[in-house]
Amino acid sequence: VGGKVGPGNGPAWTNRTTVFDQSHFQWQQRADMVVPRQLPAVGVIGATKLFVAGGYNGLTGVLDSVEAYDFSSDTWRLVGKLPKGVVASAVGVVAAAGGGPPAKRQFCVKWTGP
């Protein structure tokens, strides 16, 4: 997702999304992100959502925006802002946690920022 392309007419930050289709062994273009960015933190939750957070572009500098991509509808949307812009960060995602009956399951997501 995203990145920086160039040199052509000078460097440009992109909002392009390209997905690898394992069944056809090829790359496919998908919907563009809302904000062009390079070096965002990227994480997947389940098999349905991809999140990008922060990053950088030469238009606005270090970014604090967070976007979510929905695989089933091929759409991006802004979903929030980080407490502070970040670039070249990492994301950790919990795919499954807890146990026991649904009423006893506990999930925890924690933002640890600069």
The 8 nearest C-alpha neighbors of each residue, nearest first, counted from 0:
[[1, 16, 15, 17, 2, 14, 32, 37],
 [0, 2, 14, 13, 15, 36, 37, 35],
 [1, 3, 37, 13, 12, 36, 0, 4],
 [2, 4, 12, 11, 13, 37, 10, 5],
 [3, 5, 11, 10, 12, 2, 6, 13],
 [6, 4, 10, 7, 9, 11, 3, 8],
 [5, 7, 9, 10, 8, 4, 11, 3],
 [8, 6, 5, 9, 10, 4, 11, 3],
 [9, 7, 6, 10, 5, 11, 4, 12],
 [8, 10, 6, 7, 5, 11, 4, 12],
 [11, 9, 5, 6, 4, 3, 12, 8],
 [10, 12, 4, 3, 5, 13, 9, 57],
 [13, 11, 3, 35, 36, 56, 2, 4],
 [12, 14, 35, 1, 15, 2, 3, 36],
 [13, 15, 35, 1, 32, 31, 34, 36],
 [16, 14, 31, 1, 13, 0, 32, 17],
 [17, 15, 0, 29, 31, 28, 30, 1],
 [16, 18, 28, 27, 29, 26, 0, 15],
 [19, 17, 27, 26, 20, 28, 16, 29],
 [18, 20, 26, 25, 21, 27, 17, 24],
 [21, 19, 25, 24, 22, 23, 26, 18],
 [22, 20, 24, 23, 19, 25, 26, 18],
 [21, 23, 20, 24, 25, 19, 26, 27],
 [24, 22, 21, 25, 20, 26, 19, 27],
 [25, 23, 21, 20, 22, 19, 26, 27],
 [26, 24, 20, 23, 19, 27, 21, 22],
 [25, 27, 19, 18, 20, 17, 28, 24],
 [28, 26, 18, 17, 19, 29, 25, 20],
 [27, 29, 17, 16, 18, 26, 30, 15],
 [30, 28, 16, 17, 27, 31, 73, 18],
 [31, 29, 73, 74, 16, 32, 28, 75],
 [32, 30, 15, 14, 16, 29, 33, 75],
 [33, 31, 14, 34, 75, 15, 30, 35],
 [32, 34, 31, 75, 76, 35, 14, 77],
 [35, 33, 32, 14, 36, 13, 64, 66],
 [36, 34, 14, 13, 12, 1, 56, 32],
 [37, 35, 56, 55, 1, 54, 12, 2],
 [36, 38, 2, 55, 1, 54, 39, 3],
 [37, 39, 87, 54, 86, 55, 40, 2],
 [40, 38, 54, 53, 52, 37, 87, 86],
 [39, 41, 88, 89, 52, 51, 90, 87],
 [42, 40, 51, 50, 90, 39, 52, 43],
 [43, 41, 50, 90, 49, 92, 51, 44],
 [42, 44, 49, 48, 50, 45, 92, 41],
 [45, 43, 48, 46, 94, 49, 47, 92],
 [46, 44, 47, 94, 43, 48, 49, 95],
 [45, 47, 48, 44, 43, 70, 49, 69],
 [46, 48, 70, 45, 69, 44, 71, 49],
 [49, 47, 69, 44, 68, 43, 70, 46],
 [48, 50, 43, 68, 67, 42, 44, 69],
 [51, 49, 67, 42, 41, 66, 43, 68],
 [52, 50, 41, 66, 40, 65, 39, 67],
 [53, 51, 65, 40, 39, 64, 41, 66],
 [52, 54, 62, 63, 85, 39, 64, 84],
 [53, 55, 39, 86, 38, 62, 37, 36],
 [56, 54, 61, 36, 37, 60, 62, 86],
 [55, 57, 36, 60, 58, 12, 59, 37],
 [56, 58, 60, 59, 55, 12, 11, 61],
 [57, 59, 56, 60, 12, 55, 35, 61],
 [58, 60, 57, 56, 61, 62, 55, 36],
 [61, 59, 56, 55, 57, 58, 62, 54],
 [62, 60, 55, 84, 54, 85, 86, 59],
 [61, 63, 53, 84, 54, 55, 64, 60],
 [62, 64, 84, 53, 81, 80, 83, 85],
 [65, 63, 80, 53, 62, 52, 79, 81],
 [64, 66, 52, 79, 80, 51, 78, 77],
 [67, 65, 77, 78, 51, 76, 50, 75],
 [66, 68, 50, 75, 76, 49, 78, 48],
 [69, 67, 75, 49, 48, 74, 70, 50],
 [68, 70, 48, 74, 71, 73, 72, 47],
 [71, 69, 73, 47, 72, 48, 68, 74],
 [70, 72, 69, 73, 47, 74, 48, 68],
 [71, 73, 74, 69, 70, 68, 75, 30],
 [74, 72, 70, 69, 71, 30, 29, 68],
 [75, 73, 72, 69, 68, 30, 76, 70],
 [76, 74, 68, 67, 32, 69, 66, 33],
 [77, 75, 66, 67, 78, 33, 68, 74],
 [76, 78, 66, 65, 79, 67, 75, 33],
 [79, 77, 66, 65, 76, 67, 80, 64],
 [80, 78, 65, 77, 64, 81, 66, 63],
 [79, 81, 64, 63, 65, 82, 78, 83],
 [80, 82, 63, 83, 84, 64, 79, 65],
 [81, 83, 80, 84, 63, 112, 110, 113],
 [84, 82, 81, 63, 85, 112, 113, 80],
 [83, 85, 63, 62, 61, 53, 81, 82],
 [86, 84, 53, 54, 61, 62, 63, 83],
 [85, 87, 54, 88, 53, 38, 39, 55],
 [88, 86, 38, 39, 54, 40, 89, 85],
 [89, 87, 40, 86, 85, 39, 90, 38],
 [88, 90, 40, 91, 87, 41, 39, 42],
 [91, 89, 40, 42, 41, 92, 88, 52],
 [92, 90, 89, 93, 42, 41, 43, 108],
 [91, 93, 94, 42, 90, 44, 43, 108],
 [92, 94, 95, 91, 96, 44, 108, 107],
 [93, 95, 92, 45, 44, 96, 43, 91],
 [96, 94, 93, 97, 106, 45, 98, 92],
 [97, 95, 106, 98, 93, 105, 94, 104],
 [96, 98, 104, 105, 106, 95, 99, 103],
 [99, 97, 104, 96, 100, 103, 101, 105],
 [98, 100, 103, 104, 101, 97, 102, 105],
 [99, 101, 103, 102, 104, 98, 97, 105],
 [102, 100, 104, 103, 99, 98, 105, 97],
 [101, 103, 100, 104, 99, 105, 98, 97],
 [104, 102, 101, 100, 99, 105, 98, 97],
 [105, 103, 97, 101, 98, 102, 99, 100],
 [106, 104, 97, 103, 107, 96, 98, 102],
 [105, 107, 96, 97, 104, 108, 95, 93],
 [106, 108, 109, 105, 96, 93, 97, 110],
 [109, 107, 110, 106, 93, 92, 91, 111],
 [108, 110, 111, 107, 91, 112, 92, 106],
 [111, 109, 112, 108, 81, 82, 90, 91],
 [112, 110, 109, 113, 108, 90, 82, 81],
 [111, 113, 110, 83, 82, 85, 81, 84],
 [112, 111, 83, 85, 82, 84, 110, 88]]
